[in-house]
């Protein structure tokens, strides 16, 4: 498979995946990486995750709190805000429609068009 194509597709789904990973419980960055990594195709890196988390916090889709860490610097915990839950709902609905449409064309092929 073309790695560039696969990478771009995955990059477009990171936000949806991160929001979904926060749906039930808050998490700090490493926990999020672990949650996503349970599904190898969704595994990502710190250099991808943290800029997205900063943007989601700026957009008020996630709230951030800082807490002491048992070892090392304080941890930043992320949780969905009400806006974030609504955004996740909208992205999920769009993903379901999009994936259904792609599945349909993959299964049935392109529909015939009529001129005229």
N, C-alpha and C positions, 0 to 999 in steps of 0.2 A: 504494500500500500504506500502511496505517496505520503511521506511524513509531513510535508508542508501543509497539505490539505487536511490531514488528520489533526495537526497542531492548531490550525485556524478554527476548525470546527470545535475542538475542545476549548479553545480560548473563549469562544463565544458562549460556552455553556458554564464557565466557571462561576459567574455571578449567580445564576440560577442554582447551581449545585451548593454554593456556599450558603445562600439564604435557606435552602432546604435543610442543610446540615445544622442550622441554628434554630430550626422550627420548634423543636422540643425543649432544648436546654441551651444555656449560654455556654461559651467555650473560649479558651484562650487559643492563640494562634497554633501552637503545636497540636492541641486537641483537634482543631479543625483540619489540619493536615492529615491527622490519623483517621478522622471520620471519612474524609474524602478518599483516602488511600485504601479503605476497605474494598472499594471498587477500583481495580487497577487502571481502568480507562479514565477514571476521574482524578487519579493521583496528581498532585501538583507540587510546586516548590514554594519556599518562603518568598523568593523573589517575585513570584506571580501573585501569591496570596496577599502579602502585606499592602501593596499599593491598592489592591481592590478593597481591602478592609478600610483603608484611609478614605477612599472615595465614598464607600457606603456610609461611613460615619459622617462625612461632610454633607452627604445628601440626606442625613437623618433617617436612614434605613436601618442602621444598627446603632445601638448605644454602647458606649465603652466605659468600663470602670477598671480602675487599677487596684491590684491587691498584692500584698507581699508574696513572694515565692519562697518555698522552703530552702531553695538554693539558687543563688543568682539574682538578677535584677527583678523588680516587680513585674507581675504579669498583667497584661491587658486582656480583660474578658469582654467578649462581644455578645450582645443579645439583640434579637429583633425588636424593633419598635412597632407601634401600630402601623405606621407608614410602611415599614419593612414587610410586615405580614400581608398588607394589601398588595404591595409590589410583588411579593412572592406568589400571591394568588393570581395576579394578572400574568406574570411570566409563565406560571404553570399552565394556565389555560391556553396561552399562546403556543407553548411547547406542545401540548397535547394536540392542538389543531394542526400545527406544522408537521409533527411526526406522523400523524394520521394521514395527512396529504402525501407525504413522501412515501410512507408505506403503501398507500394505494397505487401510486404511480409505479413503484417498484414491483408490485404484485401484478397489476393489471396492464402496465405499459401506458404509453401516452394515448389519450383518447383521440379518435379520428376527428378532424375538424371538417366542416363543410363550408365550401365557398358559395356565397350567393344568397 
